[in-house]
Amino acid sequence: MKRSRDRKREIVTGCACGMACGSWDIRAETTCHCQCSNIDWTSARCCKIEILYGSV
C-alpha cells in the first residue's frame, strides 16, 4: 500500500499507481490510496477549486 498526497491544498480528482495496480480510492479529498502491495510509485491528479462570489 502506498499513498500520494496533494501538497498544495487542492482536491484530488484521480490517481495512478505503479506495477499495473488499478485498485485505488481517494481519501478525505487529499490522498490517493493504492490498494495493491509492492507499489513502486503513486501519482495524484489535483484541481484547485475556487468559488467566486459577486455580480456578473
Order of alpha helices (4+ residues) and beta strands (2+ residues): beta-beta-beta-beta-beta
